[in-house]
């Protein structure tokens, strides 16, 4: 696990994720021309009752699932 500190919605928080999830979140943020902090803030706003780490993992899974579901000619 890697722990990082971030500022989300004006408050500091720390988030522990596996290195593979950090790498995927960085890739997703880059694909969206966004910062990692902005992406995690977006996930935070939409997470409901889930804890932030779980919401981040599910966001990565959702992104990868949607990306792989697209036909090859549309990429």
Secondary structure, 3 states (H helix, E strand, C coil): CEEEEEEECCEEEEEEECHHHHHHHHHHHHHCCCCHHHHHHHHHHHCCCCCHHHHHHHHHHHHHHHHHHCCHHHC
